[in-house]
Amino acid sequence: MRDEKAQPKDRTQTQRELRVLKPKMSAAPQKRKRRGPYKPRDPKPERDINAERVEAYSDLEEPICDCVNMGMAAVHLACAGEQDLAEFMLHQLKPLLQDLRKRYFAKGFAE
């Protein structure tokens, strides 16, 4: 004999159970109602990209010159046979180059 529990449930009963268990997924959050008349936003002033780039690169001129001068001094020392001093200067040049790179990418024109 079959057990009563093993018999399939009525279809309408199963649908009722699903409605109770299933949360409402289609309920979207309501938008806030606007109060008052529509006010257009003020247009953003146009940016002068070229002027910003000129200013950004002029700000980077001093760190670039420092890096170039230290690199040239290290090369001259290496050619003169002062390997230890040249190596020391190259180790000092690394943080300057990292700082220059950080400043360059901070300006936002690296794309």
C-alpha positions, 0 to 999 in steps of 0.5 A: 500500500502506498503511504498517504504522504507519498502521494503528489499534492494538489496543484493549487495547494502547491501554488498557494504554498509557493506564493506564501514562501516566495518573496515579492521580487518585482517590487521596485523601490518607489522614486521620490516625487519631485517638488516644485517646477523643473529647474535646469542645471547650470551648464558646467564651464568648459575646461581649457585642457591645453592651459591645464596641461601647460600649467601641469607640465610647468609644475613638473619642470623642476623635478624633471631637471633634478632627475636629469642633472642627477643622472648626468652626474652619475654618468660622468662619475661612472666614466671617471672611474668613481663607480661607488659614488656613481652607484650611490647617486643612482640609488638616490635618483630612484626616489626622485624618479618615483616621486616624479612618476607619482606627480605626473600621474596625479595630474591626470594627463597620462591617458 
